[in-house]
Every structure is written in C-alpha cells, then in structure tokens.
Amino acid sequence: MSERQSPQFYGGPRECPSNEGRRQIQRILPRISDVGGIPVARAIPQKDRRLIGPWCFLDHIGPVTDGPALDVGPHPHIGLQTFTWMLEGEILHRDSLGSAQVISPGQVNLMTAGYGIAHTEEAVPGHRRVHAAQLWIALPLAHKDTQPRFDHYPTLPRWTEAGVEFTLLTGQWLEHQAPVLHFSPILGMDLYLPATAETPVSLSLPLQPGFEYGLMPMEGQFSVDDEAFSDNQLAYLGLGRDCVELELQPGCRLLLLGGEPLSDAVSIWWNFVGHSKEEIAEAQAQWLAEDPRFGTVPGYRGKRLVPPPLPW
C-alpha cells in the first residue's frame, strides 16, 4: 500500500528517556491516513519513531465495514519486504512476478521487493469488512538488492497461555519458530485475549536485550509498567529489556514487534526503502519511465500510481 511519505533517515536506535533510573515508555500516537480508499492508523514511520528493529512501517487497517472497497493500483517497491497479517476479510495480491494470491484471516502474505517489484491490492468481492495489519521490513544493506519473490504462509505457530491466544508471525519465540522468510534478527507476534474472558490476564514475557520492541493494540486495551494503552497507541520499549510485564483486558488484541536495530542508515520515500538518496532517486526515475526493472502487474486494469516529486 502507499501514501506520500516525506523523506525519513535513520542511523540507529534512539532510546527511551529515564526518570530516576526508571526507563520511560515512549507513547506514539497514530496518524490517520487514506490508503486505497480506506482509513488506516499509521504508527510508524513518524518523527518520534522511525523504526523498531528492521520494522519501518506499520499500518492498522480497519476494522472497516462500510465505504469503498480497497483498491491500490500498481506501485513499486525496493529494499524492503511487505508483510500483511490478515484478521478479517480477504485481499487479493497481484505482482509483477505473476503472483495472484488471496490472503484470508489468520494468514501472512510476504513480498520481498529486493532489487525491485510492483504489485496491487484489491478487496475480494463479498468481503467488504477488512481488518489487517500491513508492515514493511527494511532489508539490511547486504540484502537490499536480493531477487524479488512472493511467499504465502497459511499456517503459523499457535498456542494458548493463561487464556491468551498467541500466533507467532515471524522469527523465534522460546521453542516456537515461524516459517516466514527474514533477513535480519526479528520478531512479530499476535496476542489475543477473547472478549469472553471473565477477568484481565497478566503476563510476563521474556525479551532479548539486544532487540528493541514495540507493542501496538489493534483492539481493546492493555497495560505495561502500569501505563494503559488503547486506540492504536504504540508503546515503544527500547533496548536492554530482558522481560516485560503486561496486563491484557478482555477483548484485547496486541501486536508485539521487535528486532535488532539495523547497523546501516535507512531512507524512506514514497514506496521505496534505500540506503541513499541517489538509490531512491534512480528507482523513482525508472518507475516513471516504465523501466523493465519493476515490470507490469498482469490481470490488473487500473492506472499505475504516480509518485510525488522528490524533495531534494
């Protein structure tokens, strides 16, 4: 999915402030954006937080029932993976490799852009209700030009603890390993306490001190370090934690994201992730010139998206 982005540059983690020796949690309020005719809550990138590990983009889509159906025309990507976690409804993905894949609830679609790819996203007829998270993962410098590919993951590790339903979306958690392709140390996990639960549930989750972490409520409310979060408010935990204490209210769905900070600076503009302005400018010029680098998306009849002028 796409929307105009101002250029963002990131050279390393910015830690949470401390107060009397206690690390504070950074509260990041979402921006509401329009993507393909649907309002979304965008948690990152923002001025106050560009990345969480290699995660460089997080849109919470819906839940939406009324309004226009999702329709995002052909647009390019470089230097990233698009990662879609579907909760309700269905979306049809097409790309310039010839992939055509419907994603259904409980599944992940992963598109590795690498050197360059184009794709589209459309609502499936009869599925007007949509609820999903779409994220981008920045590829490290050594893998930025990898060959593009598309992967669909219908089955993911799932288990229940203290009444909370866990789904491991990517990476490793204790003895669980997700099959999802990744290029740097990363974690993505969905936690859900059904609304039928009679009381809140407290959890103590082990963390890796070398990862930075964020917690995003997609439904309901949770608390961390006695601070309550809801309504797409992202809780950034920073580095150096070996555990986190959570309390989930009934009906809470929580996205836990983490990973090692990238060692190289990352630039984000429009739908491009790169490691220099020149790299992004070249990709944008090639997209405008309909260069074969990005190809065409078979089966889609709408117009290609046009980027805004470069700001430099």
N, C-alpha and C positions, 0 to 999 in steps of 0.2 A: 504494500500500500504506500501511498505517497502523499506528501504535502510539502509546500515550500519550506525549506529549512534555511536559517541563517548559518553561516559557517561556524563550526564548533571545532575547537582544538583542545587536545587533552594530552598532557605529558606525564601523568602519574596520579596516584590517589591523593585526594585532599581529605585529611582525617576529620573526624567529628571533634568539636571542641570539648574541653574538660572543665568541670566545675568542682573545686575542692577535691580533686583527684578522681572524680567520677566522670566517666565518659558520657557525653550527652548524645542523644539520638537526634539525627537530622530529620526533620519533618518536611517533606517535599509535597507541595500541593499540586494537583494535576492541572494541565491546560486542556480546555475543551477545543477539539479540532474537528473538522469535517473531512472524512475520508470516503470517497466513493458514494457520497450522499448520506452517510451515516455519521452521527456524532460519536466521537471517541474521547476518552480521557487519556491524555498523554502524560506519563510520569517522567520519562527521560527520552531524549536529552533536554535539559533545561540549564539555565545559567548556574543554578546552585548545585547541579549534579549532572555530569555528562555521561559517565559510565559507572557500572557496577561490575567489576571484573571485566570480562570481554563483552558483557551485555551493553549495548549502546543505544537501544531504542525499546520502549515499552508502551504500547497502546492497549488500553482496555476497551473492547468493543461491546457496547450494549450493557445489559440485555435490551434489545430493540425488537419491538413487535410491529409498530405502525411506521409509516413513512416509506420512502423509496427503497427499492431493493438495492443491495450492494452491487456496484458495477465500477471496477477500477480498470481502466484501459491499459494498453501496452506501455510499460515503462521499464527502464533499465536498472541494473544494479551491478556494482563491482565491490570487491573487497569485504564481503560480508556473507552471512547466512541469514535468510529469513526463516523464522520459527513461529509456526501457528499452532496454538493449543486450543482445541475446539470444545466448547461446553454445551451449546445448544445450536440447533440449525445445521445447515450444511453450506459449504462454499466450494465452488469449482475452481481449481487452479489449472491454468494452462501456461506453458512456457515455450521458449524458442528452441528447446531441445526436442519438442514434440510431446512432452508430458501433458496428460489431461487426467487430473485426479480429484475426485470429490473427497473432502475431509468431513468426517462425521464426529459427533460427540465422543470424547474420550480418546481421540487420535491426535497425532502430531504430523504436520507437513513440514519438511525441512528442505529449503532450496539453497544450495551452495552456489553463490554467484561467482566467486573467484575472479577470473580474468574478465568475465562479462556474460550477462544473460538478460533476457527480457521476459516479462510474464504479465498475466492478467488474473483478476479475481472477480468472480461473479456469484451472486446468490443463486441457489438452486431453486427452480420453480416449486412452489408449495412449501417452502421453508422460509417464511418471512421473519420469523423470530431468530435472531442471531445473538450469540453470546460467545466471545472468544478473547484470547489474548494474542496479540501479534508482537513479536520481538525481533530485534536484529542482534546478531552476534558478530562483532568485529573480528575479522581474521588477522592473526599475527602477521608481521611483516614477511616472515619466511614462507607463508602460505597464501599471501594475498592474490597471487596470480594462478592459483590452482585451477584445474579444469572444472568448469561448471557441471553440476549434477543436481538431480532431484531425488529425494527419498521420502517415502511414506511409511509411517510407523503406526499400524493399527493396534498393536499390543504393547503395553508398557508395564513395568513392575508396579504392583498394587498390594497394599496391606493395610490392616487396621490396628491402631494402638489407642487404648483408652477411649474408644468410641470415635476417634478421628480417622478418617479415610485418607490415606497417603497415596499419591501417584508420583513416581519418580519420572520426570520428563527428560532429563539429560544428566549425564555424569554418574557419580557413585555416591551412595549413602549407606554407611555401615556395610552390611553384607549384600546390598542390592546394587545392581549395575544396569543402567539403561542401555539399550542398543543404539541410541541415537549418535550419529557421527558428530565429532567435535575435534577442534584443532588446538585447543589450549585447555588447561585445567578449569572446570566449570561445574556448576550445579544449578539445576532447575527442578523445583518440586512443588506440587499442589497439595494443600492440606484442606480438608473439608470436614466440618462438624455439622451433621444434619440438623435441620431445624427441629426435628423431633426429639433431640437430646433434652433431658429434663433440667440439666444444670450446665454451667460453663465447665470447660476442661482445661486444666493446667498441664503444660508440657515443658520438659527440659530437653532441649535439642543440642547435641554436641556439634561444635563447629570447628573448622580448620583455621588456626590463627593466621595463616598465610593467605586466606581468602578475604575479600571484602563482601559484605552481604547487604541485601535489601529485602524488605517484607512489604508486599502490596496486597491490601484487602480488596478482593474482587466482589465480595458480597459480605454483608454483616460487619461485625466489629471484633477487634482483638486488642489485647494489651501486651506491651513489652516494657519491662522495667517500670511497671505501674503507670505507663502512659498509654492512653486509649487512642486507637487509630480506626478510621472508617472512611467511607466515601472516597476511595481511591487515593487516600493519603499514604504516600510511600514513606516507610521508616528505613532510613539508611543507618546501618550499624557500624560501618567502617571495618578496619582490620584489627587483628590482635585478639579477637574473642575466641575462647575455646568452648563456650556454650551460650545459650540464650534461653531465658525463661519467658514463656508465653502463656496467655490465657485466652482461649477462644470462646466467644459467645455462641450459643446455638444458632445455626444458620450461617456461620462464618466460613467463607472460602478464602484461603490465603495462599499467595504465590511467594515462595522463597527462592530468591535468586542469589547466586554467588559465583565467585571465581577469582583466580589470581589476577591482579592488575597487569595489564599489558605493559611491556617494557618499552614499547615504541609509541611515539606520538601518533594520535589518530585524528583525522579531519573528516567532518561530516558535512555534506552539502547536498540538498535535494535527496536523491535516492542513491547517492554514492558515498562509500566509505573508502578513504585512501590514507596515504601516509605523506602526502604533499599536495599543495595547491595545484602544481603542474600536472600531477597524475589525474586529479579530478577534472581540471580544465580540458585535458585531452579526451577523457571519456565523454564529457558533455558535448564537445565538438563532434565527436564520432557519432553520438546518438542523433544529433541534429542533422548530420549528413547522411543518416541511414546507412552507416558503415556496417559491413558484414560481421563486425565484432559482436554485435548484440543479436543479429538475426531477426526473424519475424515470428510472431505467435500464430500458428495455424489454428483455424477454427473461430477466431475472434474477428468480428466485423466492425468494431468501433474504431475511433480515432486513437492515434498514439498520443500519449501525454507529452507536453512541451515544458521543458524546464524554464524557470525564471533566469534572467541574465545573471552571470557570475558577478559577485560583488567586488571583485578585485581586478 
